[in-house]
Amino acid sequence: MRALIQRVSEASVTVDGAVIGACGQGLVILVCAMEGDTPEKAAQMATKISKLRIFKDEAGKMNRSIIDIHGEALVVSQFTLAADTSRGTRPGFSQAAPPDLGRALYDQFCTYLAALGVPVQTGQFGADMDVALINQGPVTIWMDV
């Protein structure tokens, strides 16, 4: 699985003019299931993200996790993270998992993350979404598992 993680003070996702998910301080996690991914990889990614120490402690050092700060997560499916731009100028997405598998792994990732104690809001799988966020830092991390 692949994710782009952004530390935020707030974020929301809108579909057809209606806010369908939002979070306060925490993470926006853009998630892409890749060809060959499994539920075990979804669990591994959720566990790693829940423990990722990217929030400031009292000394101002990135030493706290989303669980430590009682943060929230807004998880948005984004198959374009699988983009292959190695040839030409039009990205290819053949490395992304097929839609049915992608949806299942996205849902499993969200379930695993919530089970670890992180309040999770979501986007809408396969929808055209507008994502608004205030990136703190900025802190943006690319992760593959």
Residue pairs with C-beta under 8 A, 6 or more apart in sequence:
1 31
1 32
1 33
1 34
1 37
1 41
1 42
1 45
1 105
1 109
1 144
1 145
2 31
2 32
2 34
2 81
2 82
2 142
2 143
2 144
3 29
3 30
3 31
3 32
3 45
3 49
3 81
3 142
3 143
4 29
4 30
4 78
4 81
4 140
4 141
4 142
4 143
5 27
5 28
5 29
5 30
5 49
5 52
5 54
5 140
5 141
5 142
5 143
6 27
6 28
6 29
6 30
6 133
6 135
6 138
6 139
6 140
6 141
7 26
7 27
7 54
7 55
7 135
7 136
7 137
7 138
7 139
7 140
8 23
8 25
8 26
8 27
8 28
8 74
8 133
8 134
8 135
8 136
9 24
9 25
9 134
9 136
10 22
10 23
10 24
10 25
10 133
10 134
11 22
11 23
11 28
11 74
11 131
11 132
11 133
11 134
12 19
12 21
12 22
12 23
12 74
12 131
12 132
12 133
13 19
13 20
13 21
13 22
13 74
13 76
13 121
13 122
13 123
13 124
13 129
13 130
13 131
13 132
14 20
14 129
14 130
14 131
14 132
15 123
15 124
15 127
15 128
15 129
15 130
20 122
20 123
20 124
21 74
21 76
21 121
21 122
21 123
22 74
22 121
23 71
23 72
23 73
23 74
23 119
23 121
24 71
24 72
25 69
25 71
25 72
25 136
26 66
26 69
26 71
26 72
26 73
26 74
26 118
26 119
27 49
27 66
27 71
27 72
27 73
27 74
28 73
28 74
28 76
28 131
28 133
29 49
29 73
29 74
29 75
29 76
29 113
30 76
30 77
30 78
30 81
31 45
31 75
31 76
31 77
31 78
31 81
31 106
31 109
32 77
32 78
32 79
32 80
32 81
32 82
32 96
32 97
32 102
33 42
33 79
33 96
33 97
33 101
33 102
33 105
33 106
34 82
34 95
34 96
34 97
35 94
35 95
35 96
35 97
35 98
36 97
37 97
37 101
37 105
38 105
39 105
39 108
41 105
41 145
42 105
42 108
42 109
42 112
43 108
43 112
44 145
45 109
45 143
45 145
46 109
46 112
46 113
46 116
47 112
47 116
48 143
48 145
49 66
49 73
49 113
49 143
50 65
50 66
50 67
50 113
50 116
50 117
50 118
51 65
51 67
52 65
52 66
52 141
53 62
53 63
53 64
53 65
53 68
54 62
54 65
54 139
54 141
55 62
55 63
55 64
55 65
55 66
55 68
55 69
55 71
56 62
56 63
56 64
57 63
57 64
62 139
66 72
66 73
66 118
67 116
67 117
67 118
71 118
72 118
72 119
72 120
72 121
73 113
73 118
73 119
73 120
73 121
74 120
74 121
74 122
74 123
74 131
74 133
75 106
75 109
75 110
75 113
75 120
75 121
75 122
75 123
76 122
76 123
76 129
76 131
77 102
77 103
77 106
77 123
77 125
77 126
79 93
79 96
79 102
80 91
80 93
82 93
82 95
82 96
83 91
83 92
83 93
84 91
84 92
84 93
84 94
84 95
85 91
96 102
97 105
99 126
102 125
103 125
103 126
106 125
107 125
110 120
110 122
113 120
114 120
123 129
123 131
